[in-house]
């Protein structure tokens, strides 16, 4: 996982340098992929909930890449919490993949096959462990 950690971390840095806060890009991509998800944010006109959701997603990912003290458990808890909001497990898990796709869009030709492989491995493992 060491190489994957370095690659994912480098990706996060590159995305941040390219666009600053990627939250708007991620949610634009989410709403393109799943228009039905936009209705879930009708009470978030300022994007505060989206910002927090993205932050928690990144924190759980970074924890998972690090000492794994809470990330996988947090995902399990949030899956249950989101079911109460009408978010099915598949939609919840898909958000991680949407983040990856948005980052790939942001980096364009700078997105490498190594990045794609590392992100795919990490997200596959992370979402499988949250079952």
PLY file of the C-alpha trace (Angstrom):
ply
format ascii 1.0
element vertex 131
property float x
property float y
property float z
element edge 130
property int vertex1
property int vertex2
end_header
0.00 0.00 0.00
3.06 2.28 0.40
3.33 3.11 -3.29
-0.43 3.62 -3.50
-0.26 5.99 -0.54
2.45 8.05 -2.21
0.59 8.13 -5.51
-2.77 9.09 -3.99
-1.11 11.76 -1.84
0.72 13.17 -4.86
-2.55 13.21 -6.78
-4.23 15.20 -4.01
-1.39 17.72 -4.08
-1.54 18.08 -7.86
-5.31 18.56 -7.81
-5.01 21.15 -5.04
-2.32 23.04 -6.94
-4.40 22.95 -10.10
-7.80 24.07 -8.74
-7.49 24.80 -5.02
-10.67 23.35 -3.57
-11.91 20.54 -5.84
-15.29 20.26 -4.11
-17.26 22.11 -6.84
-15.66 19.92 -9.52
-16.50 16.74 -7.62
-20.14 17.67 -7.13
-20.53 18.90 -10.70
-19.33 15.47 -11.78
-21.61 13.73 -9.25
-24.67 15.59 -10.49
-23.76 14.79 -14.11
-23.40 11.10 -13.30
-26.38 10.91 -10.95
-28.80 13.79 -11.48
-31.08 12.31 -8.82
-28.41 13.08 -6.22
-28.81 16.83 -6.71
-32.21 16.75 -5.00
-30.49 15.50 -1.84
-28.67 18.85 -1.56
-31.65 21.16 -2.06
-31.16 22.57 1.45
-27.47 23.24 0.83
-27.48 26.33 -1.41
-24.16 27.59 -0.03
-22.44 24.21 -0.45
-21.53 23.81 3.23
-22.84 20.24 3.45
-21.08 19.36 0.20
-17.85 20.81 1.55
-18.11 18.83 4.76
-19.02 15.68 2.87
-15.97 16.06 0.65
-13.77 16.78 3.67
-14.95 13.66 5.53
-14.47 11.60 2.36
-10.87 12.78 2.07
-10.22 12.31 5.80
-11.49 8.72 5.69
-9.40 8.04 2.60
-6.25 9.51 4.15
-6.85 7.60 7.39
-7.26 4.43 5.38
-3.95 5.11 3.64
-2.35 5.89 7.00
-2.87 4.27 10.36
-6.43 3.05 9.66
-7.68 4.13 13.04
-11.22 5.05 11.98
-11.72 5.40 8.20
-13.37 2.07 7.41
-15.60 2.27 10.51
-16.61 5.83 9.65
-17.63 4.69 6.18
-19.79 1.94 7.68
-21.48 4.44 10.00
-22.01 6.98 7.24
-23.50 4.33 4.96
-26.18 3.67 7.58
-26.71 7.40 8.20
-27.08 8.04 4.49
-29.62 5.24 4.10
-31.86 7.30 6.37
-31.56 10.09 3.79
-32.57 7.78 0.96
-29.03 7.14 -0.29
-28.58 3.54 -1.31
-25.28 1.81 -0.56
-24.32 1.75 -4.24
-24.80 5.50 -4.54
-22.82 6.08 -1.36
-19.88 3.98 -2.58
-20.02 5.55 -6.01
-19.13 8.93 -4.51
-15.55 7.74 -3.94
-15.34 6.74 -7.61
-16.79 10.09 -8.61
-14.01 11.82 -6.67
-11.46 9.78 -8.63
-13.16 10.63 -11.94
-13.29 14.33 -11.07
-9.60 14.30 -10.19
-8.85 12.54 -13.48
-10.81 15.28 -15.29
-8.97 18.03 -13.41
-5.53 16.61 -14.17
-6.35 15.68 -17.76
-3.23 14.44 -19.54
-1.29 14.59 -16.26
-3.42 11.71 -14.92
-1.17 8.68 -15.32
-1.87 4.95 -15.62
-0.09 4.56 -12.26
-2.54 6.99 -10.67
-5.45 5.13 -12.18
-4.17 1.79 -10.92
-3.41 3.09 -7.41
-6.75 4.85 -7.01
-8.62 1.82 -8.33
-6.84 -0.51 -5.90
-7.37 1.79 -2.91
-11.02 2.54 -3.63
-11.84 -1.08 -4.40
-10.31 -2.16 -1.11
-11.78 0.72 0.89
-15.35 0.26 -0.29
-15.15 -3.54 -0.01
-13.96 -3.27 3.62
-16.85 -0.99 4.45
-19.34 -3.77 3.69
0 1
1 2
2 3
3 4
4 5
5 6
6 7
7 8
8 9
9 10
10 11
11 12
12 13
13 14
14 15
15 16
16 17
17 18
18 19
19 20
20 21
21 22
22 23
23 24
24 25
25 26
26 27
27 28
28 29
29 30
30 31
31 32
32 33
33 34
34 35
35 36
36 37
37 38
38 39
39 40
40 41
41 42
42 43
43 44
44 45
45 46
46 47
47 48
48 49
49 50
50 51
51 52
52 53
53 54
54 55
55 56
56 57
57 58
58 59
59 60
60 61
61 62
62 63
63 64
64 65
65 66
66 67
67 68
68 69
69 70
70 71
71 72
72 73
73 74
74 75
75 76
76 77
77 78
78 79
79 80
80 81
81 82
82 83
83 84
84 85
85 86
86 87
87 88
88 89
89 90
90 91
91 92
92 93
93 94
94 95
95 96
96 97
97 98
98 99
99 100
100 101
101 102
102 103
103 104
104 105
105 106
106 107
107 108
108 109
109 110
110 111
111 112
112 113
113 114
114 115
115 116
116 117
117 118
118 119
119 120
120 121
121 122
122 123
123 124
124 125
125 126
126 127
127 128
128 129
129 130
